[in-house]
């Protein structure tokens, strides 16, 4: 359910203009802050302006209802902090897998216990008095985040830094380094060479979806001007308009029709659609006000001819369920 009292800034989005590592050199910024690109659900940790309680919500303000021990642990950790600060974080399963990601994203509002631990990775912090009028640079905000988490002065973070932990969940801050553009290119290329076999980019010996580049001097402003996503694969969010099912002899045939949520380009997806996935799509379409999926594009051609392959259902972008049902 959407919480209109959850304090939220305008969302910082990731610019997707960088398709190849060499495009990084075209940015008009000499040095960049670089973080691993985590692969989960983006959330705000903020507070309710009415009753002051700590709130976990999506960019759209949909309030999360996680497994109570996890929800209570996170809320207790941030209870005093959210009076003064708003946090941006990624919620992901441990260990990460596509199946675990889908299960977690499908139960952001159900309160259901997950068969795996959950990790909350904080990557930005914003003083509450800057939600409407930002003043702090990205470099200053990350320094503040380090201080709040108790990171020692001068300690270089190349892996997620553990801030707090319970039996079912952990809270970390994202590792971040500030380096020259040329060094960013080499970091990506080396990480992709190391993780290519598993379709991941390795940073600090750990696998990630890619990298996030940040202008160190940028203020916290909505839009796509301050952060860039660098991934070995181009992904697109598709809003589904039609699900088609047929057969060729005994072989089931599935088609998904929809459009790019950013550009409006139409698409037909047939690749990667298993019988189980199609059943999940039908169930999600019945339960949510919108059905949004993430697809991987195998080339840089127009979406209609780019042979998109379905990756996952974006439950984190679909709003609250139409009715209180658990999503498997």
ChimeraX attribute file (.defattr): number of C-alpha atoms within 10 A of each C-alpha:
attribute: neighborCount
match mode: 1-to-1
recipient: residues
	/A:1	14
	/A:2	14
	/A:3	16
	/A:4	14
	/A:5	14
	/A:6	25
	/A:7	19
	/A:8	22
	/A:9	19
	/A:10	13
	/A:11	15
	/A:12	16
	/A:13	15
	/A:14	17
	/A:15	16
	/A:16	15
	/A:17	12
	/A:18	17
	/A:19	15
	/A:20	14
	/A:21	17
	/A:22	15
	/A:23	12
	/A:24	20
	/A:25	15
	/A:26	9
	/A:27	14
	/A:28	9
	/A:29	14
	/A:30	11
	/A:31	19
	/A:32	25
	/A:33	21
	/A:34	23
	/A:35	23
	/A:36	28
	/A:37	20
	/A:38	21
	/A:39	17
	/A:40	24
	/A:41	20
	/A:42	19
	/A:43	25
	/A:44	27
	/A:45	25
	/A:46	28
	/A:47	27
	/A:48	18
	/A:49	14
	/A:50	10
	/A:51	8
	/A:52	14
	/A:53	17
	/A:54	24
	/A:55	29
	/A:56	25
	/A:57	26
	/A:58	23
	/A:59	17
	/A:60	19
	/A:61	21
	/A:62	23
	/A:63	22
	/A:64	23
	/A:65	18
	/A:66	19
	/A:67	17
	/A:68	12
	/A:69	15
	/A:70	22
	/A:71	16
	/A:72	13
	/A:73	19
	/A:74	22
	/A:75	20
	/A:76	12
	/A:77	15
	/A:78	19
	/A:79	18
	/A:80	12
	/A:81	18
	/A:82	21
	/A:83	17
	/A:84	12
	/A:85	19
	/A:86	25
	/A:87	21
	/A:88	21
	/A:89	24
	/A:90	20
	/A:91	21
	/A:92	23
	/A:93	25
	/A:94	16
	/A:95	11
	/A:96	18
	/A:97	12
	/A:98	13
	/A:99	10
	/A:100	19
	/A:101	21
	/A:102	21
	/A:103	18
	/A:104	28
	/A:105	22
	/A:106	21
	/A:107	23
	/A:108	24
	/A:109	25
	/A:110	19
	/A:111	16
	/A:112	17
	/A:113	15
	/A:114	16
	/A:115	12
	/A:116	14
	/A:117	17
	/A:118	22
	/A:119	23
	/A:120	25
	/A:121	25
	/A:122	25
	/A:123	22
	/A:124	20
	/A:125	24
	/A:126	25
	/A:127	18
	/A:128	20
	/A:129	12
	/A:130	15
	/A:131	17
	/A:132	12
	/A:133	12
	/A:134	16
	/A:135	16
	/A:136	18
	/A:137	16
	/A:138	21
	/A:139	19
	/A:140	16
	/A:141	20
	/A:142	22
	/A:143	15
	/A:144	17
	/A:145	21
	/A:146	23
	/A:147	12
	/A:148	12
	/A:149	16
	/A:150	12
	/A:151	17
	/A:152	9
	/A:153	9
	/A:154	6
	/A:155	8
	/A:156	11
	/A:157	16
	/A:158	16
	/A:159	17
	/A:160	19
	/A:161	18
	/A:162	17
	/A:163	18
	/A:164	15
	/A:165	14
	/A:166	13
	/A:167	10
	/A:168	17
	/A:169	19
	/A:170	19
	/A:171	23
	/A:172	20
	/A:173	24
	/A:174	25
	/A:175	21
	/A:176	22
	/A:177	14
	/A:178	17
	/A:179	14
	/A:180	14
	/A:181	22
	/A:182	15
	/A:183	13
	/A:184	23
	/A:185	18
	/A:186	13
	/A:187	19
	/A:188	22
	/A:189	18
	/A:190	15
	/A:191	22
	/A:192	23
	/A:193	14
	/A:194	17
	/A:195	19
	/A:196	14
	/A:197	9
	/A:198	10
	/A:199	17
	/A:200	20
	/A:201	28
	/A:202	24
	/A:203	23
	/A:204	12
	/A:205	12
	/A:206	14
	/A:207	21
	/A:208	20
	/A:209	21
	/A:210	23
	/A:211	23
	/A:212	20
	/A:213	25
	/A:214	23
	/A:215	22
	/A:216	20
	/A:217	16
	/A:218	17
	/A:219	19
	/A:220	24
	/A:221	17
	/A:222	12
	/A:223	13
	/A:224	14
	/A:225	14
	/A:226	20
	/A:227	20
	/A:228	21
	/A:229	21
	/A:230	26
	/A:231	23
	/A:232	18
	/A:233	17
	/A:234	17
	/A:235	17
	/A:236	22
	/A:237	22
	/A:238	28
	/A:239	23
	/A:240	22
	/A:241	14
	/A:242	12
	/A:243	16
	/A:244	11
	/A:245	11
	/A:246	11
	/A:247	9
	/A:248	7
	/A:249	7
	/A:250	7
	/A:251	8
	/A:252	11
	/A:253	15
	/A:254	19
	/A:255	15
	/A:256	22
	/A:257	16
	/A:258	21
	/A:259	20
	/A:260	19
	/A:261	15
	/A:262	10
	/A:263	11
	/A:264	11
	/A:265	13
	/A:266	17
	/A:267	21
	/A:268	21
	/A:269	21
	/A:270	17
	/A:271	16
	/A:272	16
	/A:273	18
	/A:274	14
	/A:275	13
	/A:276	8
	/A:277	16
	/A:278	18
	/A:279	12
	/A:280	15
	/A:281	21
	/A:282	12
	/A:283	14
	/A:284	22
	/A:285	20
	/A:286	14
	/A:287	19
	/A:288	16
	/A:289	13
	/A:290	20
	/A:291	24
	/A:292	26
	/A:293	23
	/A:294	18
	/A:295	22
	/A:296	19
	/A:297	19
	/A:298	15
	/A:299	13
	/A:300	11
	/A:301	10
	/A:302	12
	/A:303	19
	/A:304	13
	/A:305	13
	/A:306	16
	/A:307	19
	/A:308	23
	/A:309	19
	/A:310	23
	/A:311	19
	/A:312	20
	/A:313	24
	/A:314	23
	/A:315	25
	/A:316	25
	/A:317	19
	/A:318	21
	/A:319	20
	/A:320	22
	/A:321	22
	/A:322	13
	/A:323	9
	/A:324	10
	/A:325	11
	/A:326	14
	/A:327	20
	/A:328	14
